[in-house]
Each structure stands twice: as structure tokens, then as C-alpha cells.
Amino acid sequence: MADIAYSTDRALAFIRLDRPQKLNALTPDMLATIEESIRKAEADTVLRAIVLHSEGKAFSVGADINIWSSLSPEAFRTSWIDRGHRAFDAIAHCRLPVIAAIQGMAFGGGLELALAADMRVADEDAVLALPEVSLGTVPGWGGTQRLADLIGRSRAKQMILTATRIPAPRAEAWGLVNALCPPGRALESAEAMALDIARLAPISVQVAKKLIDGSTGEGLSATLEMLGGMVAQATRDREEGIAALRQKRKPDFIGS
């Protein structure tokens, strides 16, 4: 897909929005390719973190209005909202930490894309907004939920209900952005953060991410099942159960 580029370097995967002529406005095909790229990174056992970034002067101005504005309500639900949620949920639930590097504008679905990441690094002159109500619609890809989780309901309402554009320094003060850097350095800063993560124990990093997300309800059931499964996987009873099945006999469980 020409509008999304995927690459790896050392222990990092890079997913780049590559539609600069349209300020990286998101299309259904781009959403599908983002999801595919996340799955590809998760399947690579060498990788330890993912950097999500973009080409050009904007991170992303959000959903391509020329596409979604002409859809019927049903097509809007199936080919637009559902596809966006699949892509952004893949990011949020990815076992690898994902860091978004924001430059220029991160508006609407573009900001929602960054919100799905675990951390966000932004150029000091970046601007963030969820302006959907100014277009007669509402955030559709998790923005109302994830933004409130990050900065609280009151400030989330301030941003969404007034369609206010937030400069990066204020976004950092509110907890929406983890770190600021000089203009043009967001990707470099995000890569450095990702490499710091990559040097640490990968299983511990991934389990810690699941625990933190589970505490907010993000993938809670999957987190509990993952932890339970890991405990069971280490038991002698699990080995006995598998052996008994293969040998077609009753298992002799000992509780260890």
C-alpha cells in the first residue's frame, strides 16, 4: 500500500503514514494496512517496540472528508467506523509498545490514531484537536474514551465540545503528550524512547503494558486470561493433562 510504509531497524518496527500531499488524511485502505502492519510486527519475534510516524508537515488531519462525507449511514458504520476501530484497537492491544511521533497537525482521526498508541512524542509547534462537532459529527474511532482516560472528562469535554485546538506544550501539561522536542525532531525522539524500551526485558515490558491497560478496562478480559494462562502453562498439572490426553488415560493431577 503506497500510502503506508512499513520497515524495521534493529529491534524496532516503523509504520509511516505516507500521504503527505493530502496531509496524511486517512482512507479505508490506509486503516486496513495499519492493522496489517501491526499484526506483522507482532509476529516478528525480533521486534521490541513500534514507532508510528508520518511523512510531510502533518501527522494526520484525520479521516478523509471526501470519502466519509458521501457514505450512507450503513456504509459509514461498516466500511469506516468498524474498520477504524479494528485498526486502532490493534494498536492499543498490540503486545509491543507503540510510540507515536507527532509533527504539525494531529486532528480528528489523526489524533485518535495517536491516542491508540502507548505514548506520544510531539514537536513543540504541533497542534492537536478533535474538531468533529464543528463538522456536525462526533469522534468515531475511540477519541471520546481514550482522551478522557488520559486527561480526564472535563478537559476531554473542553477539547471535544468546543473543537478547541491545543498547542503541544498545553497537551504535555495536560498529560496528552509524554514529551516535547524541537520542531522536526519528533521521530528522532520517539525512536530514542523506543530503543530505551527495547533494551529492557521484553516479556516484563509486555506484561506490564497489559496490566496498566487492564486497570483502565482496555483489554481487561484478555489481560486476565493471559495472566491465568501463563500461570497454568508453568504447572506440572498442565504437563500431566497434555500427557494424559496423548496417552488416552485419566490424568493424575497433583496441584503443582
GIMO-V298530 format. One record per pair of residues at least 12 apart in sequence whose C-alpha atoms are under 10 Angstrom apart, sorted by the first residue. I is the first residue (numbers start at 1). J is the second residue. Records with the same first field share a line. If there is no record, write none. Layout:
I: J  J
//
This chain:
1: 18  29  30  32  33  34
2: 17  18  19  29  30  33
3: 16  17  18  19  20  24  25  26  27  29  30  33  34  55
4: 16  17  18  19  24  29  30  31  32  33  34  37  54  55
5: 17  18  19  30  33  34  37  53  54  55
6: 33  34  36  37  38  40  41  52
7: 37  41
8: 41  44  46  47  50  51
9: 47
10: 46  47  48  195  198
11: 44  45  46  47  48  49  50  194  195  197  198  199
12: 41  46  47  48  49  50  51  96  98  191  194  195  197  198
13: 37  38  40  41  42  44  46  47  48  49  50  51  52  96  98  191  194
14: 37  38  41  49  50  51  52  53  54  98  99  191
15: 33  34  37  38  41  50  51  52  53  54  98  100
16: 34  51  52  53  54  55  59  101
17: 30  34  52  53  54  55  56  58  59  60
18: 30  53  54  55  56  59  60
19: 54  55  56  58  59  60
20: 54  55  56  57  58  59  60
21: 55  56  57  58
22: 56  58  60  61  64
23: 54  55  56  57  58  59  60  61  62  64  104  105  106
24: 54  55  56  57  58  59  60  61  62  63  64  105  106  110
25: 58  59  60  61  62  63  64  65  66  107  108  109  110
26: 60  61  62  63  64  65  67  84  109  110  113
27: 62  63  64  65  66  67  68  80  83  84
28: 63  64  67  68  79  80  81  83  84  87
29: 79  83
30: 83  84  87
31: 63  80  83  84  85  86  87  88  113
32: 83  84  86  87
33: 87
34: 52  84  86  87  88  90  91
35: 83  84  85  86  87  88  89  90  91
36: 87  90
37: 87  90  91
38: 50  87  88  90  91  93  94  95  96  98
39: 87  90  91  94  95
41: 94  95  96
42: 94  95  96
43: 95
47: 96  198  202
48: 95  96  97  98  194  195  197  198  199  200  201  202  203  205  206
49: 94  95  96  97  98  99  191  193  194  195  196  197  198  202  205  206
50: 91  94  96  97  98  99  100  117  118  190  191  194  195  198
51: 97  98  99  100  101  117  119  120  187  190  191  192  193  194  195
52: 91  98  99  100  101  102  113  114  117  120  187  190  191
53: 99  100  101  102  103  114  121  186  187  190  191
54: 100  101  102  103  187
55: 103
56: 103  104
57: 102  103  104  105  126  184
58: 102  103  104  105  106  107  110  126  127
59: 100  101  102  103  104  105  106  107  110  111  113  114  122  126  127  128
60: 102  103  104  105  106  107  108  109  110  111  112  113  114  128
61: 104  105  106  107  108  109  110  111  128  129  130
62: 105  106  107  108  109  110  111  112  113  129  130  131  132
63: 80  84  107  108  109  110  140  141
64: 109
65: 135
67: 80
68: 80  81
69: 135
77: 140
80: 140  141
81: 139  140  141  142
82: 140  141
83: 141
84: 109  112  113  140  141  142
85: 113  116  140  141  142
86: 141
87: 113  116  141
88: 109  112  113  114  115  116  117  141  142
89: 113  116  117  141  142  218  219
90: 116  117
91: 113  114  115  116  117  118
92: 113  114  115  116  117  118  146  210  213  218  219
93: 116  117  118  209  210  213  218  219  222  223
94: 116  117  118  206  209  210
95: 202  203  205  206  207  209  210
96: 118  197  198  202  203  205  206  207  209  210
97: 117  118  119  194  197  198  202  205  206  209  210
98: 114  116  117  118  119  120  190  194
99: 114  115  116  117  118  119  120  121  178  187  189  190  191  193  194
100: 113  114  115  116  117  118  119  120  121  122  177  186  187  190  191
101: 114  117  119  120  121  122  123  177  179  180  185  186  187  188  189  190  191
102: 114  120  121  122  123  124  125  126  127  128  168  177  180  184  185  186  187  190
103: 121  122  123  124  125  126  127  128  168  181  183  184  185  186  187
104: 122  123  124  125  126  127  128  168  183  184
105: 125  126  127  128  129  165  167  168
106: 122  126  127  128  129  130  165  166
107: 127  128  129  130  131  132  163  165
108: 128  129  130  131  132  138  139  140  141  143  160  163
109: 129  130  131  132  139  140  141  142  143
110: 128  129  130  141  143
111: 127  128  129  130  141  143  147
112: 129  130  139  140  141  142  143  144  145  146  147
113: 141  142  143
114: 143  176  177
115: 141  142  143  145  146  147  149  150  176  177
116: 141  142  143  146  147
118: 178  209  213
119: 176  177  178  179  190  193  194
120: 172  175  176  177  178  179  180  186  190
121: 168  172  176  177  178  179  180  181  185  186  187  188  189  190  191  193
122: 168  169  171  172  177  178  179  180  181  182  183  184  185  186  187  189  190
123: 167  168  169  179  180  181  182  183  184  185  186  187  189
124: 167  168  169  170  171  172  179  180  181  182  183  184  185  186
125: 167  168  169  180  181  182  183  184
126: 166  167  168  169  171  180  183  184  186
127: 165  166  167  168  169  170  171
128: 159  164  165  166  167  168  170  171  176  177
129: 159  160  162  163  164  165  166  167  171
130: 143  144  147  156  159  160  161  162  163  164  165  166
131: 159  160  161  162  163  164  165
132: 160  161  162  163
133: 160  161  162  163
134: 160  161  162  163  164
135: 163
138: 160  161
139: 160
143: 156  160
144: 156  157  160
146: 216  218
147: 159  160  175  176
148: 176
149: 176  216
150: 174  175  176  177
151: 171  173  174  175  176  177
152: 174  175
155: 174
168: 180  181
179: 193
207: 223  226  227
209: 223
210: 222  223  224  226  227
211: 223  224  227
232: 256
234: 256
235: 254  255  256
236: 253  254  255  256
237: 251  252  253  254  255  256
238: 251  253  255  256
239: 251  253
240: 252  253  254
241: 253
//
